[in-house]
Amino acid sequence: MSALRPGERLGGLGSMRPMRFAISIPQFYPDGEFDPAAFGAYFARAEELGFDSAWAQEQVLGSGPQLGPVETMTYAAACTRRLRLGCAVFVSTLHSPVHLAKSLSTLDQLSRGRIDVGVGTGGPGRPFAAFGVDPQRYAARFTEGLALMKALWTESRVTFDGEFWQLENAAMEPKPFQKPFPPVWFGGNGPTALRRAVRLGDGFFGAGSTPTAKFAAQVQIVREALAESGRPAADFPVAKRVYIAVDEDGARARKRINAALERLYGRRSPDIEAAAIAGTPADCASELREVAGAGAELILFTPMFDPAEQAERLAATVIPSLR
C-alpha cells in the first residue's frame, strides 16, 4: 500500500466525517526484550501507510508485560512526525490529576500538539486500595479530577476547593500546545457514563472488549444525549478499539487471538472473544463494516501479536475494502 499525500485520509463508508483508521502502540515486552530500532521502524512504517493515529492502553497491575502509556507515548512521539498519539484510556480515577495534567501537558508540547487524552473511571472492579482510593467515591473522584486537570491546563492561577484536592493560587506552566487543551475522549459502558461523556468530553471511545451490537446501543445513547444537550453530533466523534487478527487461515487467526486475549484479561470470556475480529481479509472487512455501521468513525486496530506484520496486512488487504 502506498503512502498517502499530506492531509489525505484513509477512509470511506459514508460516516458523518471521513472514516479514520488508527493502529495500536506496541506495549507488550517481557523484561529486557524491548527493541528500540524495531519500535522506531514500526512507527515510520505506520506513518508511510497513512494511519491517522496510534493509541496506547493502561494497565498498571497485572502479569502481562505491558509498558506504561505515558512513557510509551513519549517514545512514540520522538519516533514520529505526523501521527496523533493517545491513550484509550487512562483510568484517571487512580491518578493524581496534578501529576497527570503535568505529564500530558509536557507531552503535548514535546509532540507539537499531537496528543489525544482518553479517560475513564475504570468501573467498580478496580484494586482501589492499591492506589489509596475510596471505592465508594470513585466516580466523584473521577469527575473532580478531570475538572482540576482542565483548570490547570487553561487558567494562569488555580484556586480549587474540592472534596479530594485543594489548591490555592497555584500555577502550572507551560500549558498544552493545543488550545484550550488536547481532545478528551471518554470510555464508558453504562448510560450514566455515556451521558457523562457527552456532558464533559470531546468524544466517545468504545472498548475493545465491547461486542459490536452493544457498541451500537452505546452510540445510540450518546447520540440521544447529544440531541438533548443541543450539541452537534458532527462535533463529537465516536471511536472503537477492535482487537484484530488477519490471516489467510481464519481458524488459526481465531485460535491465536483468543489465546492472546486470555493472557491480557487473565480469563476466557465469550463476550470479549466475540468482540474481537479474526479471520481472512474478507472476513475482517465484513465485520469491520458492521463496526462502522454501528457508529465508529475512527477504528483503532489492536493486533494482539506480530503488530508490524498485522499493520501491513491491514493496510494492504483490509482497509482498501473499507473505502
N, C-alpha and C positions, 0 to 999 in steps of 0.2 A: 504494500500500500504506500503510495507516495505521500510526501509531506503536503500539508495544506498551505495555501498562501496566507500571509499575515492577515489576521482578522477573520479568516474563513473558519466555519464551524463544521464538524461532523454533525449531521442532523437529518431530520425528516419527521415522518409520522404525523404531521399536521397538528402538533401540540400548540398551546397558546403562544409560545415563543419557540425559536429554533431548538430542536432536540439537542441536548448536550450529553457527552459521554465522558466519564471520569474513570480513573484507574486507582487502585489502592496503593498506598505506600507500603513497601515490604517492611515488616516489623519483626518477623519471627526468625530469630537466630540463636541457636544454642551457644553457650558460653565459648567465646573465642572464635566463632565462625563468621562474624561479620566481615564482608569483603568490600572495602571502600571503593575499589575500582569498578566492581560489578554493580554496586549501588549507583554510582555516578553514570555508568553506561545505561542502566535501566531508565534513568530519567532523561538522558539525552535522547534515547530512542522514543520514549513516551512523547516528548515534545515534537519529534520528527513525525510521529504517527498522527498527531493532531488532537490528542486528548485535551479536554478542556481544563481539567484539574486533577489533583491527586490527594487522597484523603487517608488519614490515619484513624485508628480507633484506640480506645483507652481501656486497659485492664491492669490495675496496679498489682493486685494479688492474684495468684494462680500459678499452676505448674507449667503453663505454656511459656516458652522463652520469648516473650514479647517486649520489645523495646518501648520506652515511653514516647508518647505522641509529640510533646513539645520539642524534645531533643531531636527526634527523628525528622520532624517537620523543618527544624532549623538546618539540619544537614541537607535535607532535600532542597531548601531554599538556596543553599550555596551551589547546588548542582544544576540549577535551572535558571531560566531567564523569563519564560512566558507563563508556565503553568501556575494556576492558582493552587494554594495548598490549604487543607483544612483538616479538622478532626471531627468525626461523626461517631460518637460525641464525647466531649468531656463530661464526666459525671461531676459537674461543678459543685454539687452539694458537698462533696468530700474535700473541696479545695478551700484554701484561704482566698477569698476574692481579691484581696490586695495583691498577693503574690501572683495569682493567675492573670490579673489585669496587667501587671507589670511585664510578665513574660510575653503575653500576646501583643502588647503594645510594642515591645522591643522587636519581636519577630516581624511585625508588620512594617516597622521601619527598615529592618535588615533586608526584607524581601521587596521593598519599594511598593508596598500596598497590595500584596498578592495573597493575603490571608483571609480565610473564612473561619468563623468560630461556631462550632456545633456544641450545644449544651443540652443536658437532660438531668432530671432528678435522680435517675438510677433506679427508681422504684423502691418498694419496701424491703426487698430481699438483700440489700447490701450489708456488708460487715461493718456497720456504723461504729461499733465500739473501737475498731482498729483506728478510726480517724477522729475519735472524740466527738462524734455527732450523736445528738439525741434522736433516736429513731422515730419518736412521736412528733418531731418538728421538722422533718427533713424537707417537706415541701415549702414550708415557710422560710427555711434557711436558704433553699434554692432561689426563691423569688427575691429575697432581700439581698443575697449575694450578687445576683445579676444587676439589681438596681445600683449597688455600690460600684460594681465594675463600670457601668455606663457613666456614673458620675465622675469617677476617676479619669475616664477617657475624654470627658467633654468639659469639665469645669476646672478653672485655674486653681481654685481653692475649694476643698470639700469639707463641709461640716455635715456629719451623718450621725443621727441618733437612732440606731436600730436595736432590735431585740438581741442580735448576735454580735454586731460590730458597731463601734463608735469611733468617729474621727472628728477632730476639731481643727478647722482651718488648715487641712492637710493638702499638700500639692504632690502631684505625680507627673513628671516630665521625662522624656518627651511624650506627647500624645501619639496615638496611632497615626500612621501615614495616611490612611483612609479617613475621610471625614464624613460624619462625626466619629465613626468607629467602624471596624470590619463588620460585614454582614453577620448577623447572629441567627443561625439555624437552630430549630428546636427538634429534638427527638421526643417521642412520647407515644403512648398506646391508647389510653382511655380517653373518653370525651373531655374530661376536665383538663387533662394535659394538652389535648389538641386545641381546646379553646384558649388555654393559656398561651400556646404558641402564637395564635393569631393576635392575641392581645399584646404580647411583649416581644415577639420575634419578627424576623425578616423572611422566614421561610420554614418549611417543614421537611424533615428528613426521615423517611421510613426506614425501619431497621431491617438488616439482612435476615433476621430470624422471623420476620413477618411474612406469611404467605400472601400471594397477590390478592386473593379475594378479601382478606382482612385489610390489606393496604387500601384497596378501593373504597371500603367502608370508611376508613380513616380520612381519606381525601374528601369524601362527601361531607363529613363533619367539618373539616377545615373550610370547605367552600361555603357551607351554610353559615359558619361563624364569620367568614369574610363578608358575606352579603349582609348579615345582621349588623355588622360594625360599620358598613359603608366603605370598607377597604376594597380597592380594585384587585381582583384575582390576578391580574397581569403583573401586579407589583409584589406578589407573594409567591415565589417559586416553590415547587414541590419536587423532591428528590427521593430516590430509593436506592439503598445499598442492595446489591444482588451478589450472593455467593455463587460462583460460576466455575464450571469446568468444561472445556471444549475438547472433544476427542472424536476422531472418526469411529472409534469403538465406544458407542454410547454406554454400554454396560460397564465398561472399565471406568469411564468418567464418573458414573454414579457411585461405583464402589469406592473410588478414591476420595470423592468429595464427602461422602458420608463418614468415612474414617477420619478425615481432617476435621469435620465439624464436631465429631465426638471428642477429639482431642481439645478443640477450642472451648467447648461448653462443658466438658467433663462428663457427658452423658449422651445417650442416644435420645433423640426427640423426633417423633414423626412430623410434628409441625415445622421444626427447623429444617429437616431434610426436605420437606415438601416445598419450603420457601426457596431452597437452593435450586439453581438451574444447572443441569448437567446433561450432556449428550453430544450429538453431532452438531455441526454448524447450523444445519437447517432446523434441528430440534430446538437449539438455543435461541435462534432468531424468532421462531414461532412463539416461544414462551416470553421472550422479551417484548414482543409486540403487545402481549397481554399486560405486561407491567406498564408499558407506555399508555395503553388504552385505559388503565386504571387511574392514570393521572400523573405518572412520573414524567417530568420534563428534563431532569438530569438523572441518568442512571450511572451509579458507581459500581463498576465491575470489581469484584473482590475475589481473585483467584486464591484458592487455598493451597496450591502447590505450583511449582515451576512458574513464578509470576512473569518472568521475562518472556518465556515461550507462550504463555497464555495471552499476554498482551499482544504479541504478534498475531496469534490465531484470531483473536477478537477483531483486530484491525483489518486483517486480510479476508476473513471468511464469514464474519457475523455482522459487523457494523454496516458494510455495504448493503446488506439485505434490509436494513432498518431505515434507510434514507427515504 
